[in-house]
Amino acid sequence: MLPIKDANLVATIVKLTANSDTVTLPRMSSTANKVAQLRRIGDPAVTVTQSSITAVTLAGVEGDEILLVSLHKTPIPAPTGDGA
């Protein structure tokens, strides 16, 4: 986690367990456009779609390992239900 003014950036490494996978992140600062793949040298390109304040859908190849960077409020609110 990297604190920035009034927000936090969270880096998460994910390994896809299927060609289409969903991960749950801590509550992001909004329900859309708050997560992206940060591609390192040799990383595969994966389609990243934020479907709610905590859910992210990934489309790639099973076994792909990727780095996600997401934007969260500060402090990150406790998870009390999707969209709460």
Secondary structure as GFF3:
##gff-version 3
##sequence-region A 1 84
A	DSSP	beta_strand	2	4	.	.	.	ID=ss1
A	DSSP	beta_strand	7	15	.	.	.	ID=ss2
A	DSSP	beta_strand	20	24	.	.	.	ID=ss3
A	DSSP	beta_strand	35	37	.	.	.	ID=ss4
A	DSSP	beta_strand	47	50	.	.	.	ID=ss5
A	DSSP	beta_strand	55	59	.	.	.	ID=ss6
A	DSSP	beta_strand	65	73	.	.	.	ID=ss7
###
